[in-house]
Amino acid sequence: MSYNRLSSAFLQTIVIWLLLWISSLSAATAENGESSVRVLFFGDSLTAGYGLDPSQAYPSLVEQKIEKAGLDATVSVGAVSGDTSAGGLRRIDWMLRQRIDVFVLALGANDGLRGSDLAKTEKNLQAIIDRVLVKYPNAKIVIAGMRMPPSLGANYTKRFAAIYPKLAKANDAALIPFLLEGVAGIAQFNLPDRIHPNARGHKRLAENVWEIIEPELK
């Protein structure tokens, strides 16, 4: 290789390293300069806004409340229709690639509707929380309580509902007593399937969530 070619290759290497260094500095500066509280809603079809435009779902409505209140926070949604606690556990690591300051866990309804082993459901939900806190120790956890219809039996529904306050207490987390409060079982607030909230129903969900999450954003 000639001296000129060697010099050219050396200069190219230096330029590449400089570009990488500048890029890393820019990324670090952007990360450090981000003052917004990052909120992640992690759930299933209830959080995804099944049957509706995403703008009508409660996470988007909560985001509107955040903006109206003048709070410095941004909302992202990690919701998959039909997802279970096991499914959530499988995909949580992918969601942890983004910074999380407030983590809203709204999973487990599909476990209950399938009559899943409640000990496993609780274990999965706790494992999700654990992974969030390992990656982001200072993240605030908000747990959305769920309940099952009485048709599943009094014992099962009682044990299912108890999972959420138990998890909240164990993790010093904020608890939304029942995500579907004022909506579940009321036809005018649900789609024809009588399971998923309609646009009016999601407005109520947003109120249920906002009451608990607002203090966590300050």
C-alpha positions, 0 to 999 in steps of 0.5 A, a space after each residue: 500500500 502506498 503512503 498516500 493510500 495509507 494516509 487516506 485510510 488513516 484519515 478516514 478512520 479518524 473521521 469515522 471515530 470523530 463522527 461516532 464520538 459526536 453522535 454519542 455525545 449528541 445522544 447523551 445530551 438528548 437523553 440528559 436534556 429530556 425532562 419529560 416524565 415518560 409514562 408507559 401503559 402496558 396492557 391488553 385490548 382494554 388499553 389498546 382501545 379495541 374496536 376504536 381509533 387509538 385516539 379514543 382509548 383511555 391512554 390517549 385521553 389521559 395524555 390529553 389531560 396531561 397536556 391540559 394540566 400543563 404537566 411535562 409528561 409523554 405517553 406511550 402504549 404497549 398494548 396487545 389485544 388478547 394478551 395475558 400476563 404470560 404474554 406480557 412477561 415475554 414482551 416486556 424486555 422489548 418495551 424496556 428499551 425506552 426509558 420508563 418513569 411511570 409504568 402502568 400495568 393493566 394486564 390479567 383480564 384475559 387470564 381471568 376470562 380463561 380461568 387461568 391458574 391465579 398463582 401463575 398470573 400473580 407470579 407473571 405480573 410480579 415478574 413484569 414489575 421486577 424487570 421494570 424495576 431492575 432496569 429503572 429502579 426509580 420508576 413509579 409503578 401504577 397497577 390497574 385493578 381488574 375484576 371478573 364477572 360473577 359467572 366465574 364463581 364467587 371463590 375465583 372472582 374473589 381470589 382474582 380481584 385480590 391479586 391487584 391490591 396484594 401486588 400494589 402493597 408488595 411493590 409500594 405501587 399506586 393502585 387503580 382499584 378497578 380499571 372498569 369502574 362505572 363501565 363494566 356491565 353497563 351496556 351504554 358504555 360498552 361495545 356490542 360484545 359487552 366486554 370492551 368499552 366504547 368511546 364513552 366508556 373509555 372516557 370513564 376509564 380515563 377518569 379512573 386512571 387520571 385520579 390515581 396517576 396525576 399525583 405520580 406525574 408531579 
